[in-house]
Amino acid sequence: MPTRKTMNVSITPELERSVSARIATGRYRTASEVVRAALRMLDREEPLDGTRPPAQHGERDHHAGPGQ
């Protein structure tokens, strides 16, 4: 298991409710698990090296406009 570091963050009440709701589903046990999952998703969407993953089908269609 990788070494873990402790970091304190401030979040809005809305985000706190979102974290709590995800824990309540039983999929996550702690706020840390929710944050780690969210950061993994962010890393896939916005890699630090500046590259972007291929666009999702719906996103391509949205940007192409009607009939394209």
HUGI-V327623 format. One record per residue. RES is the residue in three letters. SS is DSSP state (a for helix, b for strand, c for the rest). OMEGA is omega in whole degrees, -180 to 180 (* if undefined). Layout:
# HUGI-V327623
res->RES ss->SS omega->OMEGA
res->RES ss->SS omega->OMEGA
This chain:
# HUGI-V327623
res->MET ss->c omega->-180
res->PRO ss->c omega->175
res->THR ss->c omega->180
res->ARG ss->c omega->175
res->LYS ss->c omega->177
res->THR ss->c omega->179
res->MET ss->c omega->177
res->ASN ss->c omega->179
res->VAL ss->c omega->175
res->SER ss->c omega->178
res->ILE ss->c omega->180
res->THR ss->c omega->175
res->PRO ss->a omega->179
res->GLU ss->a omega->178
res->LEU ss->a omega->178
res->GLU ss->a omega->177
res->ARG ss->a omega->179
res->SER ss->a omega->178
res->VAL ss->a omega->-179
res->SER ss->a omega->180
res->ALA ss->a omega->179
res->ARG ss->a omega->176
res->ILE ss->a omega->-179
res->ALA ss->a omega->178
res->THR ss->c omega->-178
res->GLY ss->c omega->180
res->ARG ss->c omega->179
res->TYR ss->c omega->180
res->ARG ss->c omega->-175
res->THR ss->c omega->175
res->ALA ss->a omega->179
res->SER ss->a omega->178
res->GLU ss->a omega->179
res->VAL ss->a omega->-179
res->VAL ss->a omega->179
res->ARG ss->a omega->179
res->ALA ss->a omega->180
res->ALA ss->a omega->180
res->LEU ss->a omega->176
res->ARG ss->a omega->178
res->MET ss->a omega->179
res->LEU ss->a omega->178
res->ASP ss->a omega->177
res->ARG ss->a omega->-178
res->GLU ss->a omega->-176
res->GLU ss->c omega->-180
res->PRO ss->c omega->-178
res->LEU ss->c omega->-179
res->ASP ss->c omega->176
res->GLY ss->c omega->178
res->THR ss->c omega->178
res->ARG ss->c omega->176
res->PRO ss->c omega->178
res->PRO ss->c omega->-179
res->ALA ss->c omega->174
res->GLN ss->c omega->-178
res->HIS ss->a omega->-178
res->GLY ss->a omega->179
res->GLU ss->a omega->178
res->ARG ss->a omega->-179
res->ASP ss->a omega->-179
res->HIS ss->a omega->-177
res->HIS ss->a omega->-179
res->ALA ss->a omega->-179
res->GLY ss->c omega->-177
res->PRO ss->c omega->174
res->GLY ss->c omega->-180
res->GLN ss->c omega->*
